């Protein structure tokens, strides 16, 4: 595929569909929010992060609502969040939400980051090796723009700026070889 072609639609796996079905969930402005382990506290943290974005940055909130169908709390190979094309979802690792550094601002920032991946994908920008550093830079700059609008966002802006600098200085992190190595 070329960098400008939209990726094909992919159905969620049978296992993902089952796990979604047994998750504790609710809807907020059309987005399904669910937790595989059924923790209401996790759902409330996501809802609070969405409310924060909605209140302080309607443009970023529109990006989230228009580009994600789901926000799912599950188990990932890493302690963070990622976009899953087949689910049209921002998926959080449950350890991310349990970590003391996972403030409402940070959760909101991560949701926007993954929604930006979804938006770029919808526009036909494929997450291929040659574009990954640029794509991540776009997503991180969106996080910075959001952090600038959030109350007490200065510390988050500093964290995101350091993250952007690190990504630019370590482009090999996004190579196919590194992805395979991290498994």
C-alpha positions in Angstrom: 0.0 0.0 0.0 1.1 3.6 -0.6 1.2 6.1 2.3 -2.0 7.8 1.0 -4.3 4.7 0.7 -6.8 4.0 3.5 -6.1 0.7 5.3 -8.7 -2.0 4.7 -11.5 -2.5 7.2 -10.6 -5.3 9.6 -13.1 -7.1 11.8 -12.2 -7.5 15.5 -10.9 -10.9 16.3 -13.3 -13.4 17.9 -11.4 -13.1 21.2 -11.6 -9.3 21.1 -15.4 -9.4 20.4 -15.9 -11.8 23.3 -13.8 -9.7 25.6 -15.7 -6.5 24.6 -19.0 -8.3 25.2 -18.0 -9.4 28.8 -16.5 -6.0 29.7 -18.2 -3.6 32.1 -19.1 -0.6 29.9 -20.9 2.6 29.4 -21.3 5.2 26.7 -20.3 8.9 26.7 -21.3 11.0 23.6 -21.4 7.9 21.5 -18.1 6.4 22.6 -18.2 3.0 24.2 -16.0 2.9 27.2 -15.3 -0.5 28.7 -13.1 -2.3 31.2 -12.1 -5.9 30.7 -11.5 -6.4 34.4 -14.8 -4.6 35.3 -13.4 -1.7 37.4 -15.8 1.1 37.7 -13.0 3.4 38.9 -11.2 2.9 35.6 -14.3 3.9 33.7 -14.8 6.9 35.8 -11.2 8.0 35.2 -11.8 7.8 31.4 -15.1 9.7 31.7 -13.4 12.4 33.8 -10.6 12.8 31.2 -13.2 13.1 28.4 -15.1 15.7 30.4 -11.9 17.7 30.9 -11.2 17.7 27.2 -14.8 18.6 26.4 -14.7 21.5 28.8 -11.3 23.0 27.9 -10.9 22.1 24.2 -14.0 21.4 22.2 -11.9 21.0 19.0 -9.8 18.2 20.5 -13.0 16.7 21.9 -14.5 16.6 18.4 -11.4 14.8 17.2 -11.9 12.1 19.8 -15.6 11.7 19.3 -15.4 11.7 15.5 -12.5 9.2 15.3 -12.9 6.7 18.0 -15.7 4.3 18.6 -14.3 2.8 21.8 -12.0 3.4 24.7 -11.1 0.0 26.2 -9.2 -0.9 29.3 -7.5 -4.2 28.8 -4.0 -5.7 29.0 -1.3 -4.7 26.5 2.3 -5.8 26.2 3.4 -2.4 27.4 2.2 0.0 30.1 0.5 2.6 28.0 -2.1 3.1 25.3 -2.4 2.3 21.6 -4.8 2.6 18.8 -6.4 -0.6 17.5 -7.6 -0.3 13.9 -9.9 -3.3 14.0 -11.7 -1.9 17.1 -11.5 1.8 16.2 -10.4 2.0 19.8 -7.9 3.7 22.1 -6.9 0.8 24.2 -5.3 1.4 27.6 -3.2 -1.1 29.5 -4.9 -1.4 32.9 -1.5 -0.8 34.6 -1.3 2.6 33.0 -4.5 3.7 34.7 -3.3 2.2 38.0 0.0 4.1 38.0 0.3 7.1 40.2 1.5 9.3 37.3 -1.7 8.7 35.4 -3.4 12.0 36.1 -6.7 13.0 34.4 -4.7 15.4 32.2 -2.3 12.5 31.2 -5.2 10.2 30.4 -6.9 12.9 28.3 -3.6 13.5 26.5 -3.2 9.8 25.7 -6.8 9.5 24.4 -6.2 12.5 22.0 -2.9 10.9 20.9 -4.6 7.7 19.9 -7.6 9.5 18.3 -5.1 11.4 16.2 -3.7 8.1 15.0 -7.2 7.1 14.0 -7.8 10.4 12.2 -4.5 10.1 10.3 -5.4 6.5 9.3 -8.8 7.6 8.1 -7.1 10.2 6.0 -5.1 7.4 4.3 -1.8 7.9 6.2 -0.6 4.4 6.9 1.6 3.7 9.9 4.5 2.4 7.8 8.1 2.5 8.9 9.1 5.4 6.8 6.3 7.6 8.2 6.3 6.5 11.9 8.5 9.2 13.4 6.5 11.9 11.5 3.2 10.4 12.6 4.2 10.1 16.2 5.4 13.8 16.1 2.0 14.9 14.8 0.2 13.0 17.6 2.6 14.3 20.2 2.1 17.9 19.0 -1.6 17.5 19.3 -1.1 16.4 22.9 1.0 19.5 23.5 -1.8 21.7 22.0 -4.3 20.1 24.4 -2.0 20.3 27.4 -1.7 24.1 26.8 -5.4 24.4 27.3 -5.8 22.2 30.4 -5.7 23.6 33.9 -2.4 22.7 35.6 -1.1 21.6 32.2 2.4 23.0 32.6 3.9 19.8 34.0 2.2 17.7 31.3 3.5 20.1 28.6 7.1 19.5 29.9 6.6 15.8 29.9 5.2 15.8 26.4 8.0 18.1 25.1 10.6 15.7 26.5 8.7 12.8 24.8 8.7 14.7 21.5 12.5 15.4 21.8 13.2 11.7 22.6 11.2 10.5 19.7 13.0 12.8 17.3 16.4 11.7 18.7 15.6 8.0 18.5 14.0 7.3 15.1 15.2 3.7 15.2 12.7 3.0 18.0 10.0 3.0 15.3 11.8 0.6 12.9 10.2 -2.7 11.9 13.2 -4.5 13.4 12.6 -2.8 16.8 8.9 -3.5 16.6 9.7 -7.2 16.1 12.2 -7.2 18.9 9.8 -5.7 21.4 7.3 -8.3 20.2 
